[in-house]
Amino acid sequence: MRNTIHFVQRSMEEPRGEFTSRRSKLKSQSSKLLSLRLQELWEGAEKNGMSYAQCAAQQRRELDECAAIWTRALILPDQKDDIVGSTLTEIGRWRGITDRAIIRRRCESALASLKTQWERTVQSVEAEQVEKYYNAADDCIEELMWWHTLIEDNSPLAYVAALEFASQAASARYLDFGSGVGSGALLFRSHGFEATLADISSLMLAFCKYRFAERGANAAFIDLKESALPENAFDFITAMDVFEHLVDPVATVDLLDRSLMPGGYIYGRFAADDDQTRPQHLVQDFRPVFNRFAELGFKEVFRDDWLWGHRVFQKSV
């Protein structure tokens, strides 16, 4: 395995003060994390004399603020459009298609197309066949980019919750493991983190490099087929909706452990329903994953039981 990491250099360096002010704002919003704030809002409603409508309005304000943070990080610099329009433009530039209606149709049909491609490519769940699928699953770009517009649901905002956690923990060196289209890394980079993206799909990493270049932002990119993760290199790792796609999720815990600094955090969602529209979801039982975290000395330090069900594990010092 060649130990090479590919970089895209920053062409427009954003002032460090802007990064600092953004992270300070995240730290100062509250000492409590988003899901805890909302949980306490609803559970304390009667005691605080708040109606259902008042609680719902407060929750909407909180989530709207998260959506604004997400949107600012993802909209193209030269676009004054909303996130949907910017997303369609961004995919169109990558594809060489100017008609937004065509791009939108591609986005809306991507999930069904990916299911068909999986059934044609993966005859048995083996690492080689799964890797082949992801390296050729071009429609993953449209499917993930469309999901990240928040049209279908707001669960991508879990990245903003992760950013809030990482900012309060004073983390700095960030790995987006299973980076997909790189939206999480763009968010973290826009708040001053050193960002590294790792994926097994060369196709997706090429798209991520394009996205970072469009914004004049720098990051490191690791093709996991060619390069190992650097050891003891990161203090915060996200694995968002990744583990259910893995042929060997337990071995991945060891992989991330070696790459994480002592005291660092792994923030992820370790849950997936049996979904006939998503045959790529290979894992529903994550108990072996949690057991491996415990065997390696990790402590579960946070669990989101209110919003999206994410968990945070901290490596022992």
Secondary structure as GFF3:
##gff-version 3
##sequence-region A 1 317
A	DSSP	beta_strand	6	8	.	.	.	ID=ss1
A	DSSP	alpha_helix	16	29	.	.	.	ID=ss2
A	DSSP	alpha_helix	34	43	.	.	.	ID=ss3
A	DSSP	alpha_helix	52	74	.	.	.	ID=ss4
A	DSSP	alpha_helix	83	95	.	.	.	ID=ss5
A	DSSP	alpha_helix	100	121	.	.	.	ID=ss6
A	DSSP	alpha_helix	127	136	.	.	.	ID=ss7
A	DSSP	alpha_helix	140	147	.	.	.	ID=ss8
A	DSSP	three_ten_helix	155	157	.	.	.	ID=ss9
A	DSSP	alpha_helix	158	168	.	.	.	ID=ss10
A	DSSP	beta_strand	173	177	.	.	.	ID=ss11
A	DSSP	alpha_helix	183	190	.	.	.	ID=ss12
A	DSSP	beta_strand	194	199	.	.	.	ID=ss13
A	DSSP	alpha_helix	202	214	.	.	.	ID=ss14
A	DSSP	beta_strand	219	223	.	.	.	ID=ss15
A	DSSP	beta_strand	234	239	.	.	.	ID=ss16
A	DSSP	three_ten_helix	243	245	.	.	.	ID=ss17
A	DSSP	alpha_helix	249	259	.	.	.	ID=ss18
A	DSSP	beta_strand	260	269	.	.	.	ID=ss19
A	DSSP	alpha_helix	287	295	.	.	.	ID=ss20
A	DSSP	beta_strand	299	303	.	.	.	ID=ss21
A	DSSP	beta_strand	310	314	.	.	.	ID=ss22
###
